[in-house]
């Protein structure tokens, strides 16, 4: 089968280790299923893997990709949950210390076929296309958990989304707006800032700008570049939820502000199978759909990764195998 995979790791030139070509068809062990991939989507996780973060050289070659929507062996249209937990683990899969994502210990989804545990397959709502559904298991699930699982935002509250344009940021805006939450966004890109208003954002501010009032929660994906602004933007008792640190992880924290204002700092990673099921239902019932920046053949994946690495993206990049 044709696949996109890491053949070597390079922190300085991650795309230099990217390979496209034939790989063996997957064989499903007991309790697993083979899915014919109809659509997958790209994530920053793939680029970090090419840098060697979360992926060891001993596991190469490794097919990249966490997201997939397709058809299982019984002809069912399915969406793949990318978090692979220990079979004996009970409870929240994201807390399993032995968990991994597809493309870390198990071959990923940027291929014509992928094999996953049967418990990781969820029915795809008929109202969602394969291209829309494949955007949900990583970026949109991360956003869903940040909003409703960690920050526990409710209609009428106000959140701040740091940065505009990426898959998680656009998901946060769409989901929160659909749930009746007021959404403020910061951005350094006027073009992306204007587009966030079309997605449902109420106001857009320059990065680091003083806000008209403090917010109930901040959704943080940027890291060191916005961390101080995130903490200073919170009302007393407010929460900052962080799922990534694209500008760097080593940020200074004013601890006196944290304890005096009783702020909450919450980490968030992906989401559970049950949360993905609720997200699929949410999109099905509300009509909310992911923003697809572009769709391209799997063979052109290198161009998609280059755009992702340089920030030339608004929403998700979707790839489809030939003949899908």
C-alpha positions in Angstrom: 0.0 0.0 0.0 1.1 3.6 -0.5 2.0 5.5 2.7 3.7 8.6 4.0 6.3 7.7 6.7 9.3 8.8 8.7 12.4 7.1 7.5 14.8 9.1 9.6 14.6 11.8 12.3 16.1 15.3 12.0 15.4 18.1 14.5 16.8 20.8 12.1 15.2 19.6 8.9 12.2 17.5 9.8 10.8 17.2 6.3 14.2 15.8 5.2 13.2 12.5 6.9 9.8 12.3 5.2 9.4 9.5 2.7 6.5 8.5 0.4 6.2 5.1 -1.1 5.1 1.5 -0.7 4.8 -0.1 2.8 3.4 -3.6 3.7 -0.3 -3.9 4.1 -1.3 -4.0 7.8 -2.3 -7.3 9.5 -4.8 -7.0 12.3 -4.0 -9.0 15.5 -6.8 -10.3 17.6 -9.1 -7.6 18.8 -7.9 -5.2 16.1 -9.5 -4.2 12.7 -8.2 -3.0 9.4 -9.7 0.2 8.1 -9.7 1.4 4.5 -8.7 5.0 4.9 -10.9 7.4 2.9 -9.5 10.6 4.4 -6.8 11.6 6.9 -5.6 15.0 8.1 -2.2 16.5 9.0 -1.2 17.6 12.5 1.8 19.4 14.1 2.2 16.1 15.9 3.5 14.6 12.7 6.2 17.3 12.3 7.3 16.8 16.0 7.5 13.1 15.2 9.9 13.8 12.3 12.0 15.9 14.8 12.2 12.8 17.1 9.7 14.0 19.8 7.7 11.0 20.9 9.2 8.8 18.2 12.5 6.8 18.6 14.8 5.9 15.7 14.4 2.2 16.7 10.7 2.4 15.6 11.5 3.6 12.1 10.2 3.4 9.5 6.9 4.7 11.0 3.8 5.7 9.0 2.7 9.1 10.2 -0.8 10.4 10.9 -3.2 10.3 13.8 -6.5 11.0 12.1 -8.6 8.8 9.9 -12.1 8.2 8.7 -12.9 5.2 6.5 -14.6 1.9 6.1 -14.0 -1.1 8.3 -13.9 -4.8 7.3 -17.7 -5.1 7.7 -18.4 -2.1 5.4 -19.2 0.3 8.3 -18.2 4.0 7.9 -16.1 4.8 10.9 -13.9 7.4 12.6 -10.7 6.3 14.3 -9.9 7.3 17.9 -6.2 7.9 17.9 -5.4 7.2 21.6 -4.2 3.7 22.1 -4.3 2.7 25.7 -3.4 -0.5 27.5 -6.1 -3.2 27.0 -6.4 -3.6 30.8 -6.7 0.1 31.5 -10.1 1.4 32.7 -11.2 5.0 32.9 -9.9 8.0 31.0 -7.5 6.7 28.3 -5.5 10.0 28.3 -4.4 9.3 31.8 -3.0 5.8 31.1 0.8 6.1 31.6 1.3 3.5 28.8 -0.9 5.2 26.3 0.3 6.4 22.9 -1.0 7.9 19.7 -1.1 6.2 16.4 2.2 6.9 14.7 4.2 6.7 17.9 4.3 2.9 18.7 1.8 1.8 16.1 1.7 2.6 12.4 -0.3 5.7 11.6 -3.1 6.8 9.3 -1.3 8.5 6.4 -1.8 5.4 4.3 -4.3 3.5 2.3 -5.0 1.2 5.3 -4.6 1.4 9.0 -5.1 -1.2 11.8 -6.4 -0.2 15.2 -8.1 -1.8 18.2 -11.8 -2.4 17.4 -12.7 -0.4 20.6 -11.1 2.7 18.9 -13.7 2.7 16.0 -16.8 5.0 16.3 -19.6 5.2 13.8 -19.3 8.1 11.4 -22.5 10.1 11.3 -24.0 10.1 7.8 -24.2 13.9 7.9 -20.4 14.2 8.0 -18.3 13.6 5.0 -15.1 11.6 5.4 -13.1 14.8 4.9 -15.0 16.5 7.7 -14.9 13.6 10.0 -11.2 13.1 9.8 -10.6 16.5 11.2 -12.2 15.6 14.5 -10.1 13.0 16.3 -7.1 15.1 17.1 -7.5 18.9 16.8 -11.2 19.1 17.4 -11.2 16.5 20.1 -8.5 18.4 21.9 -10.5 21.6 21.6 -13.7 19.9 22.8 -12.0 18.5 25.9 -10.3 21.9 26.7 -13.6 23.7 26.6 -16.1 21.3 28.1 -14.0 18.8 30.0 -11.3 21.0 31.6 -12.4 24.6 31.6 -16.1 23.5 31.9 -17.3 26.7 30.1 -21.0 27.4 30.0 -23.2 29.6 27.7 -22.7 33.3 28.5 -19.1 33.0 29.6 -16.2 34.6 27.8 -13.1 32.8 26.7 -9.9 34.0 25.0 -8.3 31.9 22.3 -4.6 32.7 21.9 -3.7 32.7 18.3 -5.8 32.2 15.2 -5.7 29.9 12.2 -4.5 26.5 13.4 -6.7 23.4 13.6 -7.2 23.6 17.4 -7.8 27.4 17.4 -10.5 27.2 14.7 -12.1 24.3 16.5 -12.2 26.2 19.7 -13.9 29.1 18.0 -16.5 27.0 16.2 -17.3 24.8 19.2 -17.5 27.6 21.8 -19.5 29.9 19.6 -22.0 27.1 18.9 -22.4 26.5 22.6 -23.3 30.1 23.3 -19.9 31.2 24.7 -18.5 34.6 23.8 -15.2 34.1 22.0 -12.3 36.6 21.9 -9.2 35.8 19.8 -5.7 37.2 19.6 -3.8 37.2 16.3 -0.8 38.9 14.7 -2.1 38.1 11.2 -4.9 40.6 10.0 -6.1 38.2 7.4 -6.5 35.3 9.8 -8.0 37.7 12.4 -10.8 38.7 9.9 -11.6 35.1 9.1 -12.1 34.2 12.8 -15.0 36.6 12.9 -16.6 34.6 10.1 -16.2 31.5 12.3 -18.0 33.0 15.2 -15.5 35.0 17.2 -17.0 38.1 18.8 -13.8 40.2 18.8 -10.2 40.0 17.7 -7.3 41.7 19.4 -3.6 42.2 18.6 -1.4 39.7 20.4 -0.7 40.9 23.9 -3.3 43.7 23.8 -5.1 44.8 26.9 -8.6 43.3 26.9 -11.8 45.3 27.7 -12.4 43.0 30.6 -11.0 39.8 32.1 -12.2 36.5 30.8 -13.5 33.3 32.4 -11.0 31.0 30.6 -8.0 31.2 28.3 -7.3 28.5 25.7 -3.5 28.4 25.3 -1.7 26.6 22.6 1.2 29.0 22.0 3.3 28.8 25.1 6.0 31.2 26.2 5.1 34.0 23.8 1.6 34.4 25.2 1.8 32.9 28.7 2.1 36.1 30.7 -0.7 37.7 28.7 -2.9 34.6 29.3 -2.5 34.8 33.1 -3.1 38.5 33.2 -6.3 38.2 31.1 -8.1 35.9 33.6 -10.7 37.0 36.1 -10.3 35.8 39.7 -10.9 32.1 39.8 -10.5 31.8 36.1 -8.7 29.0 34.3 -6.1 28.7 31.6 -6.1 25.4 29.7 -2.9 24.6 27.8 -2.6 21.8 25.2 0.6 22.9 23.5 3.5 25.3 23.4 4.5 26.0 19.8 6.6 29.0 20.8 8.4 27.1 23.5 7.6 25.5 26.9 9.8 27.3 29.4 7.5 30.2 30.5 7.8 32.2 33.7 4.8 32.2 36.0 3.8 34.9 38.5 2.9 32.6 41.3 1.7 35.4 43.5 -0.9 36.2 40.8 -1.9 32.5 40.7 -2.5 32.0 44.4 -3.9 35.4 45.2 -6.5 35.3 42.4 -7.0 31.6 42.8 -6.3 30.9 39.2 -6.4 27.4 37.7 -3.8 26.1 35.3 -5.0 23.0 33.6 -3.2 20.7 31.2 -5.1 19.0 28.4 -4.1 16.2 26.0 -6.4 14.8 23.3 -9.6 13.3 24.7 -11.4 10.0 25.4 -13.3 7.7 23.1 -16.5 8.8 24.9 -15.6 12.5 24.4 -15.1 11.8 20.7 -18.5 10.2 20.5 -20.1 13.3 22.1 -18.1 15.5 19.7 -19.4 13.6 16.7 -22.9 13.9 18.0 -22.5 17.6 18.7 -21.4 18.2 15.1 -24.2 16.0 13.8 -26.9 17.8 15.7 -25.7 21.4 15.5 -24.4 21.4 11.9 -21.0 22.7 13.1 -18.3 21.6 10.7 -14.5 21.8 10.6 -12.8 24.3 8.5 -10.8 22.5 5.8 -8.0 24.7 4.5 -7.3 22.4 1.5 -7.7 18.8 0.4 -4.9 17.1 -1.5 -3.9 13.6 -2.7 -1.8 11.5 -0.3 1.0 11.7 -2.8 1.2 15.5 -2.4 1.5 15.2 1.4 5.0 16.8 1.5 3.5 20.1 0.2 0.9 19.9 3.0 3.5 19.4 5.7 5.6 22.3 4.3 2.5 24.6 4.6 1.8 23.4 8.1 5.4 23.9 9.2 5.4 27.5 7.9 2.0 28.4 9.4 0.4 28.8 5.9 -2.8 27.2 7.1 -6.3 28.2 8.3 -8.1 25.2 9.6 -7.1 21.6 8.6 -5.2 20.1 5.7 -7.0 16.9 4.6 -5.4 14.2 2.5 -7.1 11.4 0.6 -5.6 8.2 -0.8 -5.9 7.5 -4.5 -9.2 5.9 -5.4 -10.9 6.9 -2.1 
